[in-house]
């Protein structure tokens, strides 16, 4: 058996050269870097706070690895920008402001239609909102019941586009509410409660902000519908018959 192994090594002269080259490389690296810890390679510096390392020992910023939490994006317009922005959506923003002031049920149904893109979405949400609107005004003298139904759309928009919530905005601006952002479940509960409070106290402004965000991010479902195709069928071949 020993003779067979010696013969195999003799028949592959490149094997010895590769082994010798690896040994010289290791000795060369160790002479440059000096003694290192057994856990990390010699060429890899210690990992700093907020940074990791790839398989190829390249620095990688925190949040850029797949699976790491990504940073929240800001809303396209603030909740107080009722007239919108001076861009290509200016006329649409004016329409949103008018609908939010006069017919919030129509605006909410339009938001739900863009967000859901399912048949009958506009009618189902618009009629339900209208019923709660009239009941609230009849019983309480104001639009009290509809925000309990419509605030879920704000939560859905925030989750769909990874938008910054009210708690994160307060923590970014003044440093408060930081204790609610440590746990992901607790943060989402706090953001949902803020979505509800926004619809209760600033209902019309919240609907307008959501409509501006959706109109800039999602096209109307009716714009994607293809026009009907008219198919022309040629007439069947006709033959001239002789009279008897």
Buried (B, 14 or more C-beta within 10 A) or exposed (E): EEEEEEEEEEEEEEEEEEEEEEEEEEEEEEEEEEEEEEEEEEEBEEEEEEEBBEEEEEEEEEEEEEEEEEEBEEBBBEBEBBEBBEEEBEEBBEBBBEBBEEBBBBBBBBBBBBBBEEEEBBEBBBEBBBBBBBEBBEEEEEBBBBBEBBBBBBBBBBEEBEBBBBBBBBBEEEEEBEEBBEEEEEBBEBBBBBBBBBBBEBBBBBBBBBBBBBBBEBEEBEEEEEEEEEEEEEEEEEEEEEEE
